[in-house]
């Protein structure tokens, strides 16, 4: 049996043909366009529909710069993801990349990051979706669900509390059922929802610009660098969709070409839409109104109602949000299940997490587990506790992918790389620097939550994972061979 140090540093070999693994396989059924829509689906909506009203109080009108900083960091990261995904087109995204480049212990650290990233993101978006659902019910029918069924029982400052956020739980349940039907069916539904989402957001931009006032950008720098970086940290989690693309490495056709194209295409769409909506939103509404209770519940539709003096356009936007934000939860749940699948196949988790349904070719068991856990968080934890917690997992994951590019360029110079990061090594180093800068703006409580979660995951690894991993079993068999 290998000693502890060897266990912690052992790496998955890259000698096998790419995409070939011991254990179950997934069906390659996704096109490049469908994969790009996965990235857009997980990203656009998460940040704009909800986080604008969270970030503006921190940065003021300079929130536009916060979006640009977060987008720049994500863009640099996207280049690194594109190289890694084209070189190692497998399920598991950052976890798998790290296992190949840095070894088993770091792979578990990153697994903690991305599991936190996806699980909490899905919960946060489901909670936000609940606000839009009630806004739509009120606009169409003149009533909304009672507070007891619309809010979690956990207090946050002076927010409203209830018994359970029922709409959020129902949304997670519906997404879980769809994912159990198969990746291709989920991709088709997601594509339709993404197109609806983009159309609705462009409607917001057009109407918002009709009320644009340049003087609302006065005092642009009043919040200082601390406010700008704090807002960037809150916003950054909305770029999770770029990571979600790489979780589908084993389910896309021609992955060496499709993955880089999908990642870069999603990035261009995401950054463009985010900047347009941020400029239109800040220019159309006084900054103080972003902190109102009504604004926090369903921000963009309220802005449209205030601009037009009619509830019609706000109702249309709320309807679009209710329909299309389904896709954000869908894709983040998908990413979570594929990471758990990769970990189960590596036997870092019990084999059941890698079990694939013979008919749908999807990891049904871990999809159910993810759905239950995310539904519990969404139903009983307010979104205010969730935003920055997602950012810290995303930022650490992005940093490690950039570092992995450098490590593999040095350790495996002959590895086939259909896409190479331009400006190497400056680009991955800038990626790490940008992520560290945004991390510095996160609140202390976020680091506490992250540290507790990391301790739990590493405790599981030391007590169970390191002794059951596929690499450990291979070492034992090799040591027992005559």
C-alpha positions in Angstrom: 0.0 0.0 0.0 1.2 3.5 -0.8 2.4 5.8 2.0 0.4 8.9 2.9 2.6 11.4 1.0 2.4 9.3 -2.2 -1.4 9.1 -1.9 -1.8 12.8 -1.5 0.4 13.6 -4.5 -0.5 10.8 -7.0 -2.0 12.0 -10.3 -4.3 10.4 -12.8 -2.3 9.3 -15.8 -2.7 11.0 -19.1 -1.3 8.1 -21.1 -4.7 6.6 -22.0 -6.5 7.9 -25.1 -8.6 11.0 -24.2 -12.1 10.2 -23.2 -11.3 6.5 -22.3 -11.9 5.5 -18.7 -12.4 2.6 -16.4 -16.0 2.6 -15.3 -19.2 3.8 -16.8 -19.4 6.1 -19.8 -21.9 8.8 -20.8 -23.5 9.3 -24.2 -22.0 11.8 -26.6 -25.2 13.6 -27.7 -24.6 17.3 -27.4 -23.7 19.7 -30.3 -21.4 22.7 -30.0 -24.4 25.1 -30.1 -26.2 23.2 -27.4 -23.1 23.3 -25.2 -22.7 27.0 -25.8 -26.3 27.5 -24.7 -25.5 25.5 -21.5 -22.8 28.1 -20.7 -25.2 31.0 -21.5 -28.0 29.3 -19.7 -26.1 28.9 -16.5 -24.7 32.4 -16.6 -27.0 35.0 -18.1 -29.9 35.5 -15.6 -28.0 34.4 -12.5 -26.1 37.7 -12.4 -28.4 40.1 -14.1 -31.9 39.1 -12.8 -30.7 39.0 -9.2 -27.2 40.3 -8.5 -27.5 43.8 -9.9 -29.6 44.9 -6.9 -27.2 43.1 -4.6 -24.1 44.8 -6.1 -25.2 48.4 -6.7 -25.4 49.2 -3.0 -21.8 48.2 -2.6 -20.3 49.9 -5.7 -22.8 52.6 -6.7 -22.7 53.5 -10.4 -19.2 52.0 -10.5 -21.0 48.6 -10.5 -20.5 48.8 -14.3 -16.7 48.6 -13.6 -17.3 45.7 -11.2 -19.0 43.8 -13.9 -16.1 44.6 -16.2 -13.5 43.4 -13.6 -15.4 40.2 -13.0 -15.9 39.7 -16.8 -12.2 40.3 -17.4 -11.2 37.7 -14.8 -13.8 35.3 -16.2 -12.5 36.0 -19.8 -8.9 35.2 -18.8 -10.2 32.1 -17.0 -12.2 31.0 -20.1 -9.0 30.9 -22.1 -7.4 28.6 -19.6 -10.5 26.4 -19.4 -10.5 26.2 -23.2 -7.0 24.8 -23.2 -7.6 22.3 -20.4 -11.0 21.2 -21.8 -9.6 20.6 -25.3 -6.6 18.6 -23.8 -8.7 16.6 -21.2 -12.3 16.4 -22.5 -13.8 14.6 -19.6 -16.6 15.0 -17.0 -15.7 16.6 -13.8 -14.3 19.9 -15.1 -11.9 21.5 -12.6 -11.8 18.5 -10.4 -10.7 16.2 -13.2 -8.2 18.8 -14.5 -6.6 19.1 -11.0 -6.4 15.4 -10.5 -4.3 15.1 -13.7 -2.1 18.1 -13.0 -1.7 18.5 -9.2 -2.7 15.2 -7.6 -5.3 13.6 -5.4 -5.3 15.9 -2.4 -5.7 19.1 -4.5 -8.4 17.4 -6.6 -10.4 16.9 -3.4 -9.8 20.6 -2.4 -11.1 21.7 -5.8 -14.0 19.1 -5.6 -15.0 21.0 -2.4 -14.9 24.3 -4.2 -16.9 23.2 -7.3 -19.4 21.2 -5.2 -20.0 24.3 -3.1 -20.1 26.4 -6.2 -22.7 24.4 -8.1 -24.8 23.3 -5.1 -25.1 26.7 -3.6 -25.5 28.5 -6.9 -28.5 26.3 -7.8 -30.1 27.0 -4.5 -29.4 30.8 -4.7 -31.0 31.0 -8.2 -34.0 29.0 -7.1 -34.5 31.4 -4.2 -34.3 34.4 -6.5 -36.7 32.7 -9.0 -39.2 32.4 -6.2 -39.4 36.2 -6.0 -40.1 36.5 -9.8 -42.7 33.8 -9.6 -44.6 35.7 -6.9 -44.2 38.9 -8.9 -45.7 37.2 -11.9 -48.6 35.8 -9.9 -49.4 39.3 -8.5 -49.2 40.9 -11.9 -51.4 38.4 -13.7 -53.9 37.3 -11.0 -53.6 39.9 -8.3 -52.3 37.6 -5.6 -49.1 35.9 -4.5 -48.2 33.0 -2.3 -48.3 33.8 1.5 -45.0 34.7 3.1 -45.1 31.4 5.0 -44.7 29.6 1.7 -42.4 32.1 0.0 -39.5 32.7 2.5 -37.1 30.6 4.5 -37.4 30.5 8.3 -33.8 31.7 8.7 -33.6 35.4 9.5 -31.2 37.7 7.8 -31.0 41.3 9.1 -34.6 42.5 8.8 -35.8 40.3 6.0 -39.1 38.6 5.8 -39.2 35.0 7.2 -41.6 32.1 6.7 -41.8 28.4 6.9 -40.4 27.3 3.6 -39.6 28.8 0.2 -42.0 26.4 -1.7 -41.5 27.8 -5.2 -37.8 27.3 -5.0 -38.2 23.7 -3.8 -40.7 22.9 -6.7 -38.3 24.4 -9.2 -35.4 22.2 -8.1 -37.7 19.2 -8.2 -38.8 19.9 -11.8 -35.2 20.4 -12.9 -34.2 17.1 -11.2 -36.9 15.2 -13.1 -35.8 16.7 -16.4 -32.1 15.8 -15.8 -33.1 12.2 -15.1 -34.7 12.0 -18.5 -31.3 12.6 -20.3 -28.7 15.2 -21.3 -30.0 15.7 -24.8 -33.6 16.4 -23.6 -32.3 18.8 -21.0 -30.2 20.6 -23.6 -33.1 21.1 -25.9 -35.3 22.6 -23.2 -32.3 24.8 -22.0 -31.7 26.2 -25.5 -35.4 27.3 -25.9 -35.2 28.9 -22.4 -31.9 30.7 -23.2 -33.3 32.3 -26.3 -36.4 33.5 -24.4 -34.1 34.9 -21.7 -31.9 36.8 -24.2 -35.0 38.3 -25.9 -36.4 39.4 -22.6 -33.1 41.0 -21.5 -32.8 42.9 -24.8 -36.3 44.2 -24.2 -35.1 45.5 -20.8 -32.1 47.2 -22.4 -34.2 49.0 -25.1 -36.8 50.2 -22.6 -34.2 51.1 -20.0 -32.2 53.2 -22.4 -35.3 55.3 -23.1 -35.1 56.5 -19.4 -31.3 56.8 -19.3 -29.9 59.8 -17.4 -26.2 60.4 -17.4 -26.2 62.3 -14.1 -27.1 59.0 -12.3 -23.4 58.1 -12.9 -22.3 61.1 -10.8 -20.1 60.2 -7.9 -18.8 57.2 -9.9 -15.8 56.6 -7.6 -17.6 57.4 -4.3 -17.6 53.8 -3.1 -13.9 53.4 -3.7 -11.9 50.4 -4.6 -13.2 48.4 -1.6 -16.8 48.8 -2.8 -15.9 48.0 -6.4 -14.1 44.8 -5.4 -16.8 43.8 -3.0 -19.4 44.1 -5.8 -17.1 42.3 -8.2 -16.9 39.4 -5.7 -20.7 39.2 -5.5 -21.1 39.4 -9.3 -18.4 36.9 -10.1 -20.4 33.8 -9.2 -22.7 34.6 -12.2 -19.8 33.5 -14.5 -20.3 29.9 -13.2 -21.7 29.0 -16.7 -18.3 29.0 -18.2 -17.2 26.2 -15.8 -20.5 24.4 -16.6 -19.5 24.0 -20.2 -16.4 21.9 -19.3 -18.5 19.6 -17.1 -20.0 18.2 -20.3 -16.7 17.1 -21.8 -17.8 13.5 -22.2 -21.3 14.3 -23.6 -20.4 16.6 -26.5 -19.5 15.4 -30.0 -16.0 16.3 -31.2 -15.0 17.6 -27.8 -11.5 18.9 -28.7 -13.1 21.5 -31.0 -16.5 21.9 -29.5 -15.4 22.7 -25.9 -13.1 25.7 -26.7 -15.7 27.1 -29.2 -18.6 26.7 -26.7 -16.6 28.3 -23.9 -15.5 31.3 -25.9 -18.8 31.8 -27.6 -20.6 31.7 -24.2 -18.2 34.3 -22.8 -18.8 36.8 -25.6 -22.6 36.6 -25.2 -22.4 36.7 -21.4 -20.1 39.8 -21.1 -22.0 41.7 -23.8 -25.4 41.1 -22.2 -24.2 41.8 -18.7 -22.6 45.2 -19.6 -25.7 46.4 -21.6 -28.1 45.5 -18.8 -25.9 47.0 -16.1 -25.6 50.3 -18.0 -29.3 50.5 -18.8 -30.3 49.6 -15.3 -28.1 52.1 -13.5 -28.9 54.8 -15.9 -32.6 54.3 -15.6 -33.1 54.3 -11.9 -31.9 56.3 -8.9 -29.3 54.4 -6.9 -31.2 54.5 -3.6 -34.1 52.5 -5.1 -31.9 49.5 -5.6 -32.0 48.9 -1.9 -35.8 48.9 -1.5 -37.5 45.7 -0.4 -39.6 45.6 -3.6 -36.4 46.0 -5.7 -34.7 43.2 -3.8 -37.6 40.8 -4.5 -37.7 41.2 -8.3 -35.5 44.0 -9.5 -35.5 44.3 -13.2 -39.3 44.0 -13.6 -39.7 46.8 -11.0 -37.4 49.0 -12.9 -39.5 48.5 -16.1 -42.7 49.2 -14.1 -41.2 52.5 -12.8 -40.0 53.6 -16.2 -43.2 52.9 -18.2 -45.8 53.6 -15.4 -47.4 50.3 -16.5 -47.1 46.8 -15.2 -47.3 45.3 -18.7 -43.6 45.3 -19.5 -42.6 44.3 -16.0 -45.0 41.4 -16.3 -43.5 40.3 -19.6 -40.0 40.5 -18.0 -41.2 38.6 -14.9 -42.7 35.9 -17.2 -39.5 35.6 -19.2 -37.5 35.3 -15.9 -39.8 32.6 -14.5 -39.5 30.6 -17.7 -35.8 31.2 -18.5 -34.2 31.2 -15.1 -35.3 27.6 -15.0 -32.3 27.0 -17.3 -29.9 28.4 -14.7 -31.0 26.0 -12.1 -31.1 23.2 -14.7 -27.5 23.6 -15.8 -26.0 24.2 -12.4 -27.7 21.0 -11.2 -26.3 19.3 -14.3 -22.8 20.4 -13.5 -23.0 19.2 -9.9 -24.2 15.8 -11.0 -21.3 15.4 -13.5 -18.7 16.3 -11.0 -20.1 13.7 -8.6 -20.2 11.2 -11.4 -16.5 11.8 -12.1 -15.6 11.4 -8.4 -17.7 8.2 -8.2 -15.9 6.8 -11.2 -12.6 7.6 -9.6 -14.0 5.9 -6.4 -13.4 9.1 -4.4 -17.1 8.6 -3.6 -19.1 5.4 -3.4 -19.7 3.6 -6.7 -23.4 4.5 -6.7 -22.5 8.1 -7.6 -21.1 6.7 -10.9 -24.0 4.4 -11.6 -25.6 5.1 -15.0 -29.2 4.3 -15.9 -29.1 1.8 -18.8 -32.0 3.5 -20.6 -31.3 7.2 -20.2 -27.5 6.9 -19.8 -27.6 9.5 -16.9 -26.3 9.2 -13.4 -29.7 8.8 -11.8 -28.8 8.2 -8.2 -26.5 11.2 -7.8 -29.0 13.4 -9.6 -31.6 12.5 -7.0 -29.1 13.2 -4.2 -28.2 16.6 -5.6 -31.8 17.5 -6.1 -32.7 16.7 -2.5 -29.8 18.6 -1.0 -30.2 21.7 -3.2 -34.0 21.7 -2.5 -33.4 21.7 1.2 -30.9 24.6 1.0 -33.2 26.6 -1.4 -36.2 26.0 0.9 -34.7 26.9 4.2 -31.7 29.3 3.6 -32.2 32.9 2.5 -30.3 34.0 -0.7 -28.3 36.6 1.2 -26.2 33.9 2.8 -25.6 32.2 -0.6 -24.2 34.8 -3.1 -20.7 35.3 -1.9 -20.3 31.6 -0.9 -20.7 30.7 -4.6 -18.1 33.3 -5.6 -15.3 31.9 -3.4 -15.7 28.4 -4.9 -15.7 29.7 -8.4 -12.7 32.0 -7.9 -10.6 29.3 -6.3 -11.5 26.9 -9.1 -10.7 29.4 -11.8 -7.3 30.1 -10.2 -6.4 26.4 -10.1 -7.3 25.9 -13.7 -4.9 28.7 -14.6 -2.2 27.1 -12.5 -2.9 23.7 -14.1 -2.3 25.2 -17.6 1.2 26.2 -16.4 1.9 22.9 -14.6 0.9 20.7 -17.6 2.8 22.9 -20.1 5.9 22.1 -18.0 5.2 18.5 -17.0 3.5 17.4 -20.3 4.9 19.5 -23.1 3.9 16.9 -25.7 0.3 16.7 -24.7 -2.0 17.4 -27.6 -3.6 20.8 -27.2 -6.1 21.6 -29.9 -6.5 25.0 -28.3 -3.7 26.9 -26.6 -4.0 29.9 -24.3 -2.7 33.0 -26.2 -0.1 35.1 -24.4 1.2 32.2 -22.3 2.4 32.4 -19.5 1.2 36.0 -19.0 -2.5 35.1 -19.4 -2.8 32.3 -16.8 -0.7 34.5 -14.4 -3.1 37.4 -14.9 -6.0 35.1 -14.4 -4.6 34.1 -11.0 -3.9 37.7 -10.0 -7.4 38.8 -11.1 -9.1 36.0 -9.1 -7.0 36.8 -6.0 -8.0 40.5 -6.3 -11.7 39.6 -6.4 -11.3 37.1 -3.5 -9.8 39.9 -1.4 -13.2 41.7 -1.5 -15.2 38.8 0.0 -16.5 39.1 3.5 -14.9 37.3 6.5 -18.1 35.1 7.0 -17.7 33.8 3.5 -14.2 32.5 4.3 -15.5 30.9 7.5 -18.3 29.1 5.7 -15.8 28.0 3.0 -13.3 26.8 5.6 -15.9 24.7 7.5 -17.1 23.1 4.2 -13.5 22.4 3.1 -12.7 20.7 6.5 -15.8 18.4 6.1 -14.8 17.4 2.5 -11.1 16.7 3.5 -12.2 14.8 6.6 -14.2 12.5 4.3 -11.2 12.1 2.0 -8.8 11.1 4.8 -11.3 8.8 6.5 -12.7 7.1 3.3 -11.7 8.5 -0.1 -7.9 8.0 -0.1 -8.3 4.3 0.9 -10.9 3.5 -1.8 -9.8 5.6 -4.8 -9.2 3.8 -8.0 -5.5 4.8 -8.0 -5.1 3.3 -4.5 -6.7 0.0 -5.6 -4.3 0.0 -8.6 -1.3 0.5 -6.2 -2.5 -2.3 -4.0 -2.9 -4.7 -6.9 0.5 -3.7 -8.3 2.1 -4.3 -4.8 0.4 -7.7 -4.6 1.5 -8.9 -8.0 4.4 -11.4 -8.0 
